[in-house]
Every structure is written in structure tokens, then in C-alpha cells.
């Protein structure tokens, strides 16, 4: 009878360990999903802001040039745009903190 109880205890411990593992995976997945959505929301917000910045840029420049726009962004707002395979990417680097502060105050 003792070995049956031991086997039942072992099975119960195994089930608890498996449930703990499943809970850990679910938690990690949930955190990854939340991070993905947060990043997507940030990127979409940046794209919306880029539309406004393009309008502002075109009030000063009649013809749109992506490379001139990139320089204008760095000069005016301290932002270096990222290009991926020749296309404007969804991320940027801050190259001038003071100018970037103006960007944050104006667009965030």
C-alpha cells in the first residue's frame, strides 16, 4: 500500500510541476504579446507623427525628398531616421537631446 501512495504522490508532484511549467509558458507568452502590442502602438504613433512632420516639412520645401527630409529631421528635431532596404523604417535614434525634447513636447 505504501508504494501505491508513493506513486500517487509522485504523480501529483509531476502534475504540479507540469502545471507550473505551463503557467510559466503562458505568462511568458502573455508578456511577449503585450510587448509586441506596445511596440506596434509606439511605431504606429510614430508613423502618425511622421505624417504631420511631412506636412510641416513641405511648408518649407515644395518638393519632397526623403534624404533631405531625413537631414531636416536631424537638424530640427534631433532624430536620425532608420532606413530598411531603402525604405523609411519605423524606428529612429535620438542624435540631439535638446532638439528631441522639442519634438517630444510638440508631438507626444
N, C-alpha and C positions, 0 to 999 in steps of 0.2 A: 504494500500500500504506500510505503514511503517513496518508492521510486515513481509511482504514478503522480504523487503530489509534487515531486521534484520536477517531473516532466511538465506538469501543468504550470508550475511557477516559471520554468524556463520558457515555455510558450508565451506566457503572459508578459514576461520581460522582453521577449523578442517582439511581440506586438507593440509594446510601449516604445521600444527603440525604433521600430519601423514608423510608428505614428509620429514620433519626434522628428525623424528624418523627413517624412512627408511634410510636416508643418514647416520645417526649415526651408525646404524647397519652395513651398507655396509663398512663404514670407519673402524669400529672395526674388521670386518671380514678381510678386506684387511691388517690391521696391524698384525692380528693373522697369516695370510697366509705368510706375509713377515717374521715374526719372526720364523715360522716353517721352511721356506726355508733357512733362515740364520743359524738356529741351525743345520739343516741337512747338510749344506755345511761345517760348522765347524766340525761336527762329521765325515763326510766323509774325510775331510782333516786330521783329527787325525788318522783315520784308515790307510790312505796312509802313514803317518809318522810312524805309528806302524810297517808297513811292512819294512820300512828302518831300524827302530830300531832293529827289529828281526834279520835282516841280520848283523847289527853291533854286536849284542849280540852273534850271532853264530860264529863270527870270534874269539871270546874269549872263547866260550863254545861249545864243539862239540855236546852235546845232549841238546835239548830244553826242559826246564822245566818251566811251566807257573809261578810257585811260585818263582823260582829262578829269572826268568825274571822280575817279579814284584819287588823283592828286588833290582835287578840290576838297574831298572828304578829309584827307590827311591834314591839309592846310587849315581848313575851317573848324573841323570838329575833332581832330586828333585821332582819327580812325583809319587804320590800314585795312582795306577790304581784302578778302580772300578770293582768289580765282581758282576754279577747279576745271581743268580741261578747257581753258579759255572762256569759261562762263563764270559769272559772279556767283560766289558761294554764299552760304547762309551764315557765315561766321566772320569775325573780324578781330583785329588786335588793336589795343589802345596804344598809340605811339606818343601821345601828349596828354598827360593827365588833366592839365588846366583846360585845354580845349575840349576834352572829353566831358568834363564837368558841365560845360555849356550845353553840350549835346544831351546829357542826362537831364538837366534842368528843363530843357526845351521840349524834349520828346518822350520822357518817361513819366 
